[in-house]
Amino acid sequence: MNPKLVKSVGFVSKHLTPLIFAVMLLGLANSYFFGGIAFNIIICAAASFLMIYPMFINLRIEDIAEVRHYGGAVATSVVLNFLVSPAIAWGLGKLFFADQPALALGLLLISLIPTSGMTATWTELAKGDLKAALSIIAVSLILIVVGLPVALPLLAGPALSATPLFIFQRILLVIIIPLILGDLTRRSIVQKKGQQYYKASKPVFSGLSSTGLLVVLFLIMSLNTNKLLISNPALVLRGLGPLVLYYGAMFGLSSLAARWFSYPVGVAVTYGSSVRYLALALGIAIPLLGNSSDSGLVVFVVALAFFVQVPFSSLYARWITRSGRALTHGASLGATGASPAGIAAADKSAALAPAGAGSSGGAHSGGKA
């Protein structure tokens, strides 16, 4: 592996969260001071592919086979992710964004695309059951492909004019094709270079995906239709409030549900039901909305979620450690909980993948946040 490439993508991964903020500001400055750029679907699609394809190289489709061992945990996560989560987002959208349907659509899109590689990262670092987390990730990805074309138009209403068929076609381009190519690439690397080389290369794929995320954010924030965001800075505060409430509700409810499982599996349920696949949400939003006048607002909400998701995940892990209480019945944090060093490591690794701003943990971790 090229040392310069490893060093470059490593820098991006390590500093992803501040880089996201910087790139968003640069894009908005480009739009405001230099007129911005016109929407180009080919360029945005290419950048989206750069963002999504590498993250799927880190995903093992075979992990779906582990579901049979974690039926209860997966079922609980499915209910939280695909019933409770969109219901909360829909209610918050009606309450806070009644006059801005595009902002409500962004929040709804986040709620309908759960889990990421960061689910595996936080689970492993908190001494949770990694296989349970990977099972939740695999099942959620399948349900996104099947359910999103129906659920998104139904819940979004007039805010989204796209038909289920149109959405499925975009999902085919954004998820299914990169997923197949990513799996073929992973198998080829393992066959030609060996498993150890593949494991050593996973941070590079995460870094490339993070780089693609930054390119996508810059392009979207540079659109000439985004002057509204600069002329209305109060929009940032308005967007943060519902996002904080959403993540607070999801972490709270999922931690209560996790009490019915052993500590390791409960951790997987909590993170598998609270962390969202933000990079994938961006990848779907771009080809779905195109150059519509509301696309900037939708992307803005999704990008803003990066600044809420990572702190929530970190604070929650620290709470588990410092409170001295496990999430689940009869579990001992001393035996199975996270150490302060592990949580500190989680903070540093949280920027390794864009989907929740972190890379997947362990040898078989999935795509990113």
N, C-alpha and C positions, 0 to 999 in steps of 0.2 A: 504494500500500500504506500502511495506517495506520501512522504513525511510532511511536505508542505500542505497537502490536502488535509491530512489528519490534523495538523496544527490549526489550519484555518477553520475547519468545521468544528473543531473542539472549542475554539474561541466563541463561535456563534452559539454553540450549545450551552456553554458555561454562562454566557451573558445574555441569554435569549430574552428574558423578561424586560430588562432595560432597553435592549435593542428593539423590541416590539414598540415600546413607547417612543423611542427616537425615530424609528422609521415612520410611524403614524404622523408624528409632528412634521417630519420632512416632506411627507406626501401632501399633507394639508398646506404646508408653506408653498410647495410647488404649485398647488392648485390656486392659492390666493395671490401669490406674488408674480407667478410666471404664466398664469392662465390655465395651468393644468394640462392634462392630455385627454384626448377623446378615447372612448372605450373601444378596445380592440379585442374581440373574442379569441382570436388565434393566439395573441401574446398571453392573455390571461389564462387560456386553457393550457398553454405550454407551461406556464409558471405553476398552475395548479397540479399538473402532472408531476413536476419536479418535487412538489410538496408531498403528494400522496403516494406515489410509487415507491420511494425509499422506505416509507413507514411500513408498507405491506411486505417488504423483504424481511422485516423483523417479525412477521406474523406466521405462526404455524397453523395451517388449516386443520391439521390432525388433532389439535387441542379440543375440537368439538367432541371427540370421543370420550373425554373426561366427564362430560355432562352427566352420564349415568351414575356417577359416584356422588354428585352434588345436586340432585334433583330439587330438594327443598330450598337450598340457597339460590339456585338459578331461578326457580319459580318466584321466590320472594323478590329478587332483583328485577325480574320481568314486570311484576305488578308495580313496583316502585318506579321503574324507568318508563314504562309505556302507558300507565294509567294515572298514577299519582303525580309524576313529574309534569306531564303536559297539562293536567288539571290545574296545578299550582301556577304554571306559567300563563295559562289562559286567563285565570282569575287576576293575576298581577297585571297582565296586559290590559284587561278591561278597567282595572282600578287606576293605573298610573298612565297608561298610554291611549286613553280613549280617543284623543284628538290626533294621535300619531300612530296610525296602524302599521307603519313600516317598523317602528321600534318594537311594537308588540309582536310583529312577525319574526324579528330577530330573536327575541326572547323565546318564542315558541319553537323556532328552529333549534336553538340550543337544547331545549328540554326534550326534543324528540330524537336526539342523537347522543346516546349515552356511551359511557366507558371509553377507555383509550389505553395506550400503553402505560400511561401514568397510573392507571388503576393497578396494574401489576407492580409498578415501582413502589408505590406507597404500601401496598399489601405486603410485599416481601420485606421492606425495611421495617415494617411494624410487626414482623414475625407472624404474619398471617399466612393463610393457605394459598400459595401461588397457583396451584392447579385449579382451585375453586375460582380464583380471579380470572384465569384464562378461559375457563368454561363460560363464565358470565360474559366476557368480552366476545367470544365466538358466537354465542347464541344471540347477543344483542346485535352484532353485525348482520346476521341473517335476518333478524326481525326488522332492522332498518331498511334493508333492501325490499322486503315484502310489504312492510306496513307504512313506510313514509309516504309513498305515492297516494295512499288513501287518507291517512291521518292528517297530513299537512293541509291539503285543500279544505278538508272538513272543518278543521279547527280555525284556520286562517280566514275563511269566509271570503268576502269581497276584497280583502287586502292582497289576495293572491289569485291571479287569473289563470295560472297554469293548470292544465288538466292532469289527472293521474298518469296518463300515458306519457305526457311530456316530462313529468318528474321522473318516471321510471327510466326514460331514455337518458336523462342526465345522470341518474344513479348508475346506469350501465357504463357510462363513460368515466364517471368519477370513482366508482367503487369496484365494480365487477372486473372490468378490463385491467386496471392497475393491480387488483388483488391476484388475478391469474398470472400476470407478468411478474409480480413480486414473488409469488410462490415458485414459479419456474426459475427465477433468478436465484432464489435461496437454494433450491435443489441443485442447480448447476454449480454454485459455489462450493457447496458441501461435497459434491461428487468430485470436482476437480481439485479443490484446495484442502478439503477436510473440514471437520466440525470445528476444530480449534481456530482455524483461520476465519471461519464464519463468525464465531463468537467474538473474536477480536475486531472484526469489521463492523459489528453492530453499532457502536457509537458513531462511526463514520456515516452510516445510513441515516441515523438520527440527526446528525449535523446537517447532512444534505437536505433532509426534509425541513429542518428548521430554517435553512437558507431559502428554500422555496417559499416558506411561509412569509419571510420578510419581503421577498420580491412581490408576492401577491398583495400583501398589505400596502406596500409602497404604491403599486399600480392602482389599487382601488382608492386609496386616500388621495391620489394625485388626480383623480377624475375632475374634469372641469365643472361638474355638478355639485362639488363638495364645499363650495364657499359658504353654504348654510351652516356647516359645522363650526367654521371659524367665526362667523358673525353671531353665533349663539353659543358661547362657552358654557352657559348654564345647562346645555344639553348633556354635558358630561356628568354633572351631579344628578341630573334627572335620570340618566341611565344607570348610574351606580346604585341608587336606592333599591329599585326592584331586583337587581342582580344579587345584592347582599341578602335581601329577604328570601329570594329563591334558594340560594345556596344554604342559607341558614335552615330553611325548612327541610331541604333534602338531607342535609347531614343529620339534623335532629331526628327526622322520621326513620331514616335508614339505621341509625344507631339504636333506636328502640327496637326495630325489627331484628337487628343483629343479636339481641339478647337471647333469642330462641336457639342460637347455634353455639357451638364451641367457639372459644376466642379466635382461633386462626380463621375459621370459616366466617365468623361474624365480621372480622376486619375486611375480608374480601367482599362481603355483602355491602358493608358501609361504603367503601370506596367504589365498588362496582355500581352502586346506585346513586352516587353523588357527583363523581367526576364525569365531565362531559367531553365528548370528542370534538373539541373546538376547531381543530384544523380541518376535520372532515366537514364540519358545518360551513366553514368558509369555502371549502372546495365545492360544496353543493350549491351554496348561495350564488357564487359567481356565474356559472353557466345557467343557473335557473333564472336569475333576475336580469342578467345582461346589463344593458346600459339604461335601464329604467331609472326614473328620477328618484325612486326610493331605495335603490340598491345601496347607495352610500350609507344610508341610515341603518339598513339591515346589517351590513358588514361592520358598521361602527359598533353596534351592540355586541356582536360576536367577538370583535377584537377587544372591547372593553372587558368582556368576561375573563380574559386571560389575567387581568389584574385583580380579579376577585377569586378565581378558582385556586390558584397556587397558594395565596395566603391562607385561605380557608383550609386547604388540605394540610398545610404545615401546622397551623394553630390547632387543628383537631388532633393531629398526631401528638403534639406537645401536651395537649390536655390529657390524653390517655396516659402519657408517661408521668406527668406531674401529679395527677389526681390520685394515682396509685390504685385506680379501679379499672378492671377490664370491662369491655362492652357486654360481655356475655355472662350467663349464669354459671357459677362455679369455676370461673377461669381465674387463674392467678397471673397477674401482670409480671410478677417476678419470674415466673416460669416461661411465659409465652409472650410477654409484652415487648415493646420496643425500648431500646436503650437510648439515653440522650445522644450518644454518639451516632446511633442509627438515624435518629430524627435529624440531626445536623447534616448527616450525609444526604438525607432526603431533600433538605433545603437546597443543597448544592446541586443535586441531580435533577431538581424539578424543572430546570430549563432545558433538559436534553431533548424534549420532544414537544412539538407544538400542540398537539391535541389537548392537553391540559398543561402544556408546557413542561413536559418531562419525557424521558426515555423509558422504555419498558425495562423492568428489572429481571434479572435471572437469565438463564440460558434459553428459555423458551418464551420470553415475554413477547407481547404482541405489538401492534402499531401504536402510534403515539396519541397523545392527547391533543 
